[in-house]
Amino acid sequence: MKRIYSVLVENRSGVLMKVAGLFSRRCFNIDSLTVGETDDPNVSCMTIVSSGDERTIEQVEKQLNKKLDIIKVKTFEEKNSINREMMLVKVKYNRNNRRDIMENCEIMGASIVDMSNTNMIIQVCDTPERTVQFLKMLKGISILEVARTGTLALQKCSEND
C-alpha cells in the first residue's frame, strides 16, 4: 500500500537529514521525496511517498509527528490526491524520427523546451504513471539524459475545505 505524507517543516538546515534518518533507522522505504519552500519562507513542505503495510504506514506517521522540526503531518492515499511529477528528457533525433517524437509529445501533452540540430529536450508534467508511460514511448529513440522530480501531491478539494 502506498501512502503520501505532506509534511510541513521548519525551513532550516539539517531537517531533511533528520527526516531521512528516521526512515532509514526504521527501515521504512521512501518511494519519492520532494522538498520546497511554501508561501512562508520559514516553512518548507516535504512530500514523501512511502509504501508498506498498514502497521508501517501508521508507524511512519507517528514517528514523523514526534520530530521537533515538524510543524504538521497530513497523510492521504493516492486516490484522494492530485499527483504530479515533472520530467525533462534529452533525446537525439534525426529526420526519420523527428515527426514521431513530436506526435508523441502532442499525444501526451509534453512540450519541446530546447532544440539543436541533433538533440531536443522534452518537458513532461503529469501523473507519475503517465510520466513512466511517456518514457516507454520514447524507448525506440536515443534517450541521452533523464531528470525527474519526485511526486508533488495535494489532497483533493472537498466541500468541507
PyMOL commands that place a pseudoatom at each C-alpha (Angstrom):
pseudoatom trace, name=CA, resn=MET, resi=1, chain=A, elem=C, hetatm=0, pos=[0.000, 0.000, 0.000]
pseudoatom trace, name=CA, resn=LYS, resi=2, chain=A, elem=C, hetatm=0, pos=[1.295, 3.466, -0.911]
pseudoatom trace, name=CA, resn=ARG, resi=3, chain=A, elem=C, hetatm=0, pos=[0.773, 6.479, 1.276]
pseudoatom trace, name=CA, resn=ILE, resi=4, chain=A, elem=C, hetatm=0, pos=[1.547, 10.152, 0.716]
pseudoatom trace, name=CA, resn=TYR, resi=5, chain=A, elem=C, hetatm=0, pos=[2.785, 12.301, 3.584]
pseudoatom trace, name=CA, resn=SER, resi=6, chain=A, elem=C, hetatm=0, pos=[2.595, 16.059, 3.213]
pseudoatom trace, name=CA, resn=VAL, resi=7, chain=A, elem=C, hetatm=0, pos=[4.922, 17.296, 5.948]
pseudoatom trace, name=CA, resn=LEU, resi=8, chain=A, elem=C, hetatm=0, pos=[5.311, 20.960, 6.868]
pseudoatom trace, name=CA, resn=VAL, resi=9, chain=A, elem=C, hetatm=0, pos=[8.730, 21.519, 8.424]
pseudoatom trace, name=CA, resn=GLU, resi=10, chain=A, elem=C, hetatm=0, pos=[10.819, 24.399, 9.653]
pseudoatom trace, name=CA, resn=ASN, resi=11, chain=A, elem=C, hetatm=0, pos=[12.942, 25.635, 6.762]
pseudoatom trace, name=CA, resn=ARG, resi=12, chain=A, elem=C, hetatm=0, pos=[16.439, 25.227, 8.158]
pseudoatom trace, name=CA, resn=SER, resi=13, chain=A, elem=C, hetatm=0, pos=[19.489, 23.097, 7.584]
pseudoatom trace, name=CA, resn=GLY, resi=14, chain=A, elem=C, hetatm=0, pos=[19.513, 19.550, 8.873]
pseudoatom trace, name=CA, resn=VAL, resi=15, chain=A, elem=C, hetatm=0, pos=[15.746, 18.958, 8.840]
pseudoatom trace, name=CA, resn=LEU, resi=16, chain=A, elem=C, hetatm=0, pos=[15.827, 16.847, 5.672]
pseudoatom trace, name=CA, resn=MET, resi=17, chain=A, elem=C, hetatm=0, pos=[18.638, 14.739, 7.144]
pseudoatom trace, name=CA, resn=LYS, resi=18, chain=A, elem=C, hetatm=0, pos=[16.607, 14.125, 10.314]
pseudoatom trace, name=CA, resn=VAL, resi=19, chain=A, elem=C, hetatm=0, pos=[13.531, 13.016, 8.367]
pseudoatom trace, name=CA, resn=ALA, resi=20, chain=A, elem=C, hetatm=0, pos=[15.564, 10.793, 6.020]
pseudoatom trace, name=CA, resn=GLY, resi=21, chain=A, elem=C, hetatm=0, pos=[17.381, 9.371, 9.059]
pseudoatom trace, name=CA, resn=LEU, resi=22, chain=A, elem=C, hetatm=0, pos=[14.045, 8.479, 10.661]
pseudoatom trace, name=CA, resn=PHE, resi=23, chain=A, elem=C, hetatm=0, pos=[13.081, 6.470, 7.567]
pseudoatom trace, name=CA, resn=SER, resi=24, chain=A, elem=C, hetatm=0, pos=[16.500, 4.845, 7.398]
pseudoatom trace, name=CA, resn=ARG, resi=25, chain=A, elem=C, hetatm=0, pos=[16.681, 3.822, 11.065]
pseudoatom trace, name=CA, resn=ARG, resi=26, chain=A, elem=C, hetatm=0, pos=[13.192, 2.326, 10.983]
pseudoatom trace, name=CA, resn=CYS, resi=27, chain=A, elem=C, hetatm=0, pos=[13.780, 0.600, 7.615]
pseudoatom trace, name=CA, resn=PHE, resi=28, chain=A, elem=C, hetatm=0, pos=[10.866, 2.474, 6.025]
pseudoatom trace, name=CA, resn=ASN, resi=29, chain=A, elem=C, hetatm=0, pos=[11.090, 2.817, 2.248]
pseudoatom trace, name=CA, resn=ILE, resi=30, chain=A, elem=C, hetatm=0, pos=[10.901, 6.219, 0.532]
pseudoatom trace, name=CA, resn=ASP, resi=31, chain=A, elem=C, hetatm=0, pos=[9.495, 5.833, -2.982]
pseudoatom trace, name=CA, resn=SER, resi=32, chain=A, elem=C, hetatm=0, pos=[9.665, 9.557, -3.702]
pseudoatom trace, name=CA, resn=LEU, resi=33, chain=A, elem=C, hetatm=0, pos=[10.714, 12.706, -1.845]
pseudoatom trace, name=CA, resn=THR, resi=34, chain=A, elem=C, hetatm=0, pos=[10.357, 16.349, -2.852]
pseudoatom trace, name=CA, resn=VAL, resi=35, chain=A, elem=C, hetatm=0, pos=[11.026, 19.420, -0.756]
pseudoatom trace, name=CA, resn=GLY, resi=36, chain=A, elem=C, hetatm=0, pos=[10.285, 23.057, -1.442]
pseudoatom trace, name=CA, resn=GLU, resi=37, chain=A, elem=C, hetatm=0, pos=[9.532, 26.326, 0.291]
pseudoatom trace, name=CA, resn=THR, resi=38, chain=A, elem=C, hetatm=0, pos=[5.897, 27.209, 0.906]
pseudoatom trace, name=CA, resn=ASP, resi=39, chain=A, elem=C, hetatm=0, pos=[4.405, 30.700, 0.678]
pseudoatom trace, name=CA, resn=ASP, resi=40, chain=A, elem=C, hetatm=0, pos=[6.149, 31.305, 4.020]
pseudoatom trace, name=CA, resn=PRO, resi=41, chain=A, elem=C, hetatm=0, pos=[9.960, 31.307, 3.568]
pseudoatom trace, name=CA, resn=ASN, resi=42, chain=A, elem=C, hetatm=0, pos=[10.368, 29.890, 7.100]
pseudoatom trace, name=CA, resn=VAL, resi=43, chain=A, elem=C, hetatm=0, pos=[8.360, 26.753, 6.232]
pseudoatom trace, name=CA, resn=SER, resi=44, chain=A, elem=C, hetatm=0, pos=[9.068, 24.021, 3.688]
pseudoatom trace, name=CA, resn=CYS, resi=45, chain=A, elem=C, hetatm=0, pos=[6.771, 21.258, 2.512]
pseudoatom trace, name=CA, resn=MET, resi=46, chain=A, elem=C, hetatm=0, pos=[8.112, 17.735, 2.121]
pseudoatom trace, name=CA, resn=THR, resi=47, chain=A, elem=C, hetatm=0, pos=[6.030, 15.404, 0.001]
pseudoatom trace, name=CA, resn=ILE, resi=48, chain=A, elem=C, hetatm=0, pos=[7.047, 11.857, 0.846]
pseudoatom trace, name=CA, resn=VAL, resi=49, chain=A, elem=C, hetatm=0, pos=[5.622, 8.819, -0.918]
pseudoatom trace, name=CA, resn=SER, resi=50, chain=A, elem=C, hetatm=0, pos=[6.213, 5.617, 1.015]
pseudoatom trace, name=CA, resn=SER, resi=51, chain=A, elem=C, hetatm=0, pos=[4.940, 2.078, 0.798]
pseudoatom trace, name=CA, resn=GLY, resi=52, chain=A, elem=C, hetatm=0, pos=[4.353, -0.637, 3.335]
pseudoatom trace, name=CA, resn=ASP, resi=53, chain=A, elem=C, hetatm=0, pos=[1.681, -2.490, 5.222]
pseudoatom trace, name=CA, resn=GLU, resi=54, chain=A, elem=C, hetatm=0, pos=[-0.920, -0.744, 7.402]
pseudoatom trace, name=CA, resn=ARG, resi=55, chain=A, elem=C, hetatm=0, pos=[1.214, -1.013, 10.547]
pseudoatom trace, name=CA, resn=THR, resi=56, chain=A, elem=C, hetatm=0, pos=[4.250, 0.510, 8.810]
pseudoatom trace, name=CA, resn=ILE, resi=57, chain=A, elem=C, hetatm=0, pos=[2.143, 3.371, 7.453]
pseudoatom trace, name=CA, resn=GLU, resi=58, chain=A, elem=C, hetatm=0, pos=[0.840, 4.136, 10.960]
pseudoatom trace, name=CA, resn=GLN, resi=59, chain=A, elem=C, hetatm=0, pos=[4.347, 3.991, 12.430]
pseudoatom trace, name=CA, resn=VAL, resi=60, chain=A, elem=C, hetatm=0, pos=[5.703, 6.411, 9.839]
pseudoatom trace, name=CA, resn=GLU, resi=61, chain=A, elem=C, hetatm=0, pos=[3.054, 8.974, 10.706]
pseudoatom trace, name=CA, resn=LYS, resi=62, chain=A, elem=C, hetatm=0, pos=[3.570, 8.561, 14.470]
pseudoatom trace, name=CA, resn=GLN, resi=63, chain=A, elem=C, hetatm=0, pos=[7.345, 8.889, 14.175]
pseudoatom trace, name=CA, resn=LEU, resi=64, chain=A, elem=C, hetatm=0, pos=[7.067, 11.970, 11.940]
pseudoatom trace, name=CA, resn=ASN, resi=65, chain=A, elem=C, hetatm=0, pos=[4.751, 13.659, 14.453]
pseudoatom trace, name=CA, resn=LYS, resi=66, chain=A, elem=C, hetatm=0, pos=[7.364, 13.184, 17.213]
pseudoatom trace, name=CA, resn=LYS, resi=67, chain=A, elem=C, hetatm=0, pos=[10.052, 15.241, 15.441]
pseudoatom trace, name=CA, resn=LEU, resi=68, chain=A, elem=C, hetatm=0, pos=[10.561, 18.763, 16.826]
pseudoatom trace, name=CA, resn=ASP, resi=69, chain=A, elem=C, hetatm=0, pos=[11.238, 20.425, 13.444]
pseudoatom trace, name=CA, resn=ILE, resi=70, chain=A, elem=C, hetatm=0, pos=[7.976, 19.127, 12.009]
pseudoatom trace, name=CA, resn=ILE, resi=71, chain=A, elem=C, hetatm=0, pos=[5.050, 21.529, 12.156]
pseudoatom trace, name=CA, resn=LYS, resi=72, chain=A, elem=C, hetatm=0, pos=[2.261, 19.396, 10.681]
pseudoatom trace, name=CA, resn=VAL, resi=73, chain=A, elem=C, hetatm=0, pos=[1.825, 15.989, 9.040]
pseudoatom trace, name=CA, resn=LYS, resi=74, chain=A, elem=C, hetatm=0, pos=[-1.020, 15.196, 6.648]
pseudoatom trace, name=CA, resn=THR, resi=75, chain=A, elem=C, hetatm=0, pos=[-1.438, 11.653, 5.357]
pseudoatom trace, name=CA, resn=PHE, resi=76, chain=A, elem=C, hetatm=0, pos=[-3.539, 10.660, 2.364]
pseudoatom trace, name=CA, resn=GLU, resi=77, chain=A, elem=C, hetatm=0, pos=[-3.875, 7.985, -0.280]
pseudoatom trace, name=CA, resn=GLU, resi=78, chain=A, elem=C, hetatm=0, pos=[-3.023, 8.435, -3.962]
pseudoatom trace, name=CA, resn=LYS, resi=79, chain=A, elem=C, hetatm=0, pos=[-6.671, 8.128, -4.985]
pseudoatom trace, name=CA, resn=ASN, resi=80, chain=A, elem=C, hetatm=0, pos=[-7.612, 11.038, -2.686]
pseudoatom trace, name=CA, resn=SER, resi=81, chain=A, elem=C, hetatm=0, pos=[-4.971, 13.388, -4.055]
pseudoatom trace, name=CA, resn=ILE, resi=82, chain=A, elem=C, hetatm=0, pos=[-3.818, 15.213, -7.139]
pseudoatom trace, name=CA, resn=ASN, resi=83, chain=A, elem=C, hetatm=0, pos=[-0.303, 13.988, -8.007]
pseudoatom trace, name=CA, resn=ARG, resi=84, chain=A, elem=C, hetatm=0, pos=[2.173, 15.438, -10.469]
pseudoatom trace, name=CA, resn=GLU, resi=85, chain=A, elem=C, hetatm=0, pos=[5.748, 14.735, -11.432]
pseudoatom trace, name=CA, resn=MET, resi=86, chain=A, elem=C, hetatm=0, pos=[7.951, 16.715, -13.774]
pseudoatom trace, name=CA, resn=MET, resi=87, chain=A, elem=C, hetatm=0, pos=[10.459, 15.156, -16.128]
pseudoatom trace, name=CA, resn=LEU, resi=88, chain=A, elem=C, hetatm=0, pos=[12.989, 16.518, -18.601]
pseudoatom trace, name=CA, resn=VAL, resi=89, chain=A, elem=C, hetatm=0, pos=[14.204, 14.130, -21.303]
pseudoatom trace, name=CA, resn=LYS, resi=90, chain=A, elem=C, hetatm=0, pos=[17.047, 14.870, -23.690]
pseudoatom trace, name=CA, resn=VAL, resi=91, chain=A, elem=C, hetatm=0, pos=[16.812, 12.808, -26.880]
pseudoatom trace, name=CA, resn=LYS, resi=92, chain=A, elem=C, hetatm=0, pos=[18.859, 12.527, -30.027]
pseudoatom trace, name=CA, resn=TYR, resi=93, chain=A, elem=C, hetatm=0, pos=[16.731, 12.875, -33.132]
pseudoatom trace, name=CA, resn=ASN, resi=94, chain=A, elem=C, hetatm=0, pos=[17.046, 12.769, -36.906]
pseudoatom trace, name=CA, resn=ARG, resi=95, chain=A, elem=C, hetatm=0, pos=[14.809, 13.444, -39.907]
pseudoatom trace, name=CA, resn=ASN, resi=96, chain=A, elem=C, hetatm=0, pos=[13.359, 9.934, -39.706]
pseudoatom trace, name=CA, resn=ASN, resi=97, chain=A, elem=C, hetatm=0, pos=[12.103, 10.062, -36.095]
pseudoatom trace, name=CA, resn=ARG, resi=98, chain=A, elem=C, hetatm=0, pos=[11.529, 13.803, -35.510]
pseudoatom trace, name=CA, resn=ARG, resi=99, chain=A, elem=C, hetatm=0, pos=[7.865, 13.664, -36.545]
pseudoatom trace, name=CA, resn=ASP, resi=100, chain=A, elem=C, hetatm=0, pos=[7.219, 10.611, -34.297]
pseudoatom trace, name=CA, resn=ILE, resi=101, chain=A, elem=C, hetatm=0, pos=[8.741, 12.393, -31.304]
pseudoatom trace, name=CA, resn=MET, resi=102, chain=A, elem=C, hetatm=0, pos=[6.626, 15.482, -31.924]
pseudoatom trace, name=CA, resn=GLU, resi=103, chain=A, elem=C, hetatm=0, pos=[3.454, 13.376, -32.271]
pseudoatom trace, name=CA, resn=ASN, resi=104, chain=A, elem=C, hetatm=0, pos=[4.215, 11.549, -29.001]
pseudoatom trace, name=CA, resn=CYS, resi=105, chain=A, elem=C, hetatm=0, pos=[4.675, 14.933, -27.312]
pseudoatom trace, name=CA, resn=GLU, resi=106, chain=A, elem=C, hetatm=0, pos=[1.341, 16.136, -28.654]
pseudoatom trace, name=CA, resn=ILE, resi=107, chain=A, elem=C, hetatm=0, pos=[-0.481, 12.978, -27.566]
pseudoatom trace, name=CA, resn=MET, resi=108, chain=A, elem=C, hetatm=0, pos=[0.973, 13.103, -24.038]
pseudoatom trace, name=CA, resn=GLY, resi=109, chain=A, elem=C, hetatm=0, pos=[0.756, 16.867, -23.546]
pseudoatom trace, name=CA, resn=ALA, resi=110, chain=A, elem=C, hetatm=0, pos=[4.550, 17.202, -23.395]
pseudoatom trace, name=CA, resn=SER, resi=111, chain=A, elem=C, hetatm=0, pos=[6.424, 20.169, -24.800]
pseudoatom trace, name=CA, resn=ILE, resi=112, chain=A, elem=C, hetatm=0, pos=[9.763, 20.623, -26.503]
pseudoatom trace, name=CA, resn=VAL, resi=113, chain=A, elem=C, hetatm=0, pos=[11.629, 23.237, -24.464]
pseudoatom trace, name=CA, resn=ASP, resi=114, chain=A, elem=C, hetatm=0, pos=[15.030, 23.265, -26.216]
pseudoatom trace, name=CA, resn=MET, resi=115, chain=A, elem=C, hetatm=0, pos=[16.428, 22.067, -29.514]
pseudoatom trace, name=CA, resn=SER, resi=116, chain=A, elem=C, hetatm=0, pos=[19.646, 21.881, -31.500]
pseudoatom trace, name=CA, resn=ASN, resi=117, chain=A, elem=C, hetatm=0, pos=[20.327, 20.307, -34.895]
pseudoatom trace, name=CA, resn=THR, resi=118, chain=A, elem=C, hetatm=0, pos=[20.510, 16.813, -33.374]
pseudoatom trace, name=CA, resn=ASN, resi=119, chain=A, elem=C, hetatm=0, pos=[19.103, 16.950, -29.819]
pseudoatom trace, name=CA, resn=MET, resi=120, chain=A, elem=C, hetatm=0, pos=[15.946, 18.134, -28.122]
pseudoatom trace, name=CA, resn=ILE, resi=121, chain=A, elem=C, hetatm=0, pos=[14.798, 18.467, -24.542]
pseudoatom trace, name=CA, resn=ILE, resi=122, chain=A, elem=C, hetatm=0, pos=[11.210, 17.496, -23.783]
pseudoatom trace, name=CA, resn=GLN, resi=123, chain=A, elem=C, hetatm=0, pos=[9.312, 18.568, -20.673]
pseudoatom trace, name=CA, resn=VAL, resi=124, chain=A, elem=C, hetatm=0, pos=[6.537, 16.437, -19.201]
pseudoatom trace, name=CA, resn=CYS, resi=125, chain=A, elem=C, hetatm=0, pos=[4.369, 17.402, -16.245]
pseudoatom trace, name=CA, resn=ASP, resi=126, chain=A, elem=C, hetatm=0, pos=[1.833, 14.704, -15.482]
pseudoatom trace, name=CA, resn=THR, resi=127, chain=A, elem=C, hetatm=0, pos=[0.939, 11.904, -13.107]
pseudoatom trace, name=CA, resn=PRO, resi=128, chain=A, elem=C, hetatm=0, pos=[3.809, 9.575, -12.184]
pseudoatom trace, name=CA, resn=GLU, resi=129, chain=A, elem=C, hetatm=0, pos=[2.160, 6.773, -14.187]
pseudoatom trace, name=CA, resn=ARG, resi=130, chain=A, elem=C, hetatm=0, pos=[1.878, 8.862, -17.365]
pseudoatom trace, name=CA, resn=THR, resi=131, chain=A, elem=C, hetatm=0, pos=[5.452, 10.089, -16.941]
pseudoatom trace, name=CA, resn=VAL, resi=132, chain=A, elem=C, hetatm=0, pos=[6.641, 6.458, -16.972]
pseudoatom trace, name=CA, resn=GLN, resi=133, chain=A, elem=C, hetatm=0, pos=[4.350, 5.754, -19.932]
pseudoatom trace, name=CA, resn=PHE, resi=134, chain=A, elem=C, hetatm=0, pos=[5.917, 8.632, -21.889]
pseudoatom trace, name=CA, resn=LEU, resi=135, chain=A, elem=C, hetatm=0, pos=[9.404, 7.246, -21.207]
pseudoatom trace, name=CA, resn=LYS, resi=136, chain=A, elem=C, hetatm=0, pos=[8.291, 3.862, -22.551]
pseudoatom trace, name=CA, resn=MET, resi=137, chain=A, elem=C, hetatm=0, pos=[7.020, 5.578, -25.700]
pseudoatom trace, name=CA, resn=LEU, resi=138, chain=A, elem=C, hetatm=0, pos=[10.496, 7.034, -26.254]
pseudoatom trace, name=CA, resn=LYS, resi=139, chain=A, elem=C, hetatm=0, pos=[12.355, 3.715, -25.747]
pseudoatom trace, name=CA, resn=GLY, resi=140, chain=A, elem=C, hetatm=0, pos=[12.968, 3.281, -29.501]
pseudoatom trace, name=CA, resn=ILE, resi=141, chain=A, elem=C, hetatm=0, pos=[14.635, 6.698, -29.635]
pseudoatom trace, name=CA, resn=SER, resi=142, chain=A, elem=C, hetatm=0, pos=[18.102, 7.509, -28.377]
pseudoatom trace, name=CA, resn=ILE, resi=143, chain=A, elem=C, hetatm=0, pos=[17.498, 8.892, -24.869]
pseudoatom trace, name=CA, resn=LEU, resi=144, chain=A, elem=C, hetatm=0, pos=[20.586, 10.811, -23.742]
pseudoatom trace, name=CA, resn=GLU, resi=145, chain=A, elem=C, hetatm=0, pos=[19.517, 12.018, -20.279]
pseudoatom trace, name=CA, resn=VAL, resi=146, chain=A, elem=C, hetatm=0, pos=[16.515, 11.933, -17.965]
pseudoatom trace, name=CA, resn=ALA, resi=147, chain=A, elem=C, hetatm=0, pos=[15.859, 14.138, -14.937]
pseudoatom trace, name=CA, resn=ARG, resi=148, chain=A, elem=C, hetatm=0, pos=[12.720, 13.613, -12.831]
pseudoatom trace, name=CA, resn=THR, resi=149, chain=A, elem=C, hetatm=0, pos=[11.310, 15.284, -9.787]
pseudoatom trace, name=CA, resn=GLY, resi=150, chain=A, elem=C, hetatm=0, pos=[9.636, 13.306, -7.077]
pseudoatom trace, name=CA, resn=THR, resi=151, chain=A, elem=C, hetatm=0, pos=[5.885, 13.311, -6.717]
pseudoatom trace, name=CA, resn=LEU, resi=152, chain=A, elem=C, hetatm=0, pos=[4.139, 16.506, -5.683]
pseudoatom trace, name=CA, resn=ALA, resi=153, chain=A, elem=C, hetatm=0, pos=[0.697, 15.987, -4.207]
pseudoatom trace, name=CA, resn=LEU, resi=154, chain=A, elem=C, hetatm=0, pos=[-2.169, 17.844, -2.585]
pseudoatom trace, name=CA, resn=GLN, resi=155, chain=A, elem=C, hetatm=0, pos=[-5.256, 16.295, -1.103]
pseudoatom trace, name=CA, resn=LYS, resi=156, chain=A, elem=C, hetatm=0, pos=[-8.295, 16.690, -3.344]
pseudoatom trace, name=CA, resn=CYS, resi=157, chain=A, elem=C, hetatm=0, pos=[-10.663, 19.525, -2.578]
pseudoatom trace, name=CA, resn=SER, resi=158, chain=A, elem=C, hetatm=0, pos=[-13.833, 18.716, -0.689]
pseudoatom trace, name=CA, resn=GLU, resi=159, chain=A, elem=C, hetatm=0, pos=[-16.937, 20.699, 0.150]
pseudoatom trace, name=CA, resn=ASN, resi=160, chain=A, elem=C, hetatm=0, pos=[-15.674, 20.933, 3.759]
pseudoatom trace, name=CA, resn=ASP, resi=161, chain=A, elem=C, hetatm=0, pos=[-12.472, 22.841, 2.831]
for i in range(1, 161): cmd.bond("trace and resi %d" % i, "trace and resi %d" % (i + 1))
show_as sticks, trace
zoom trace
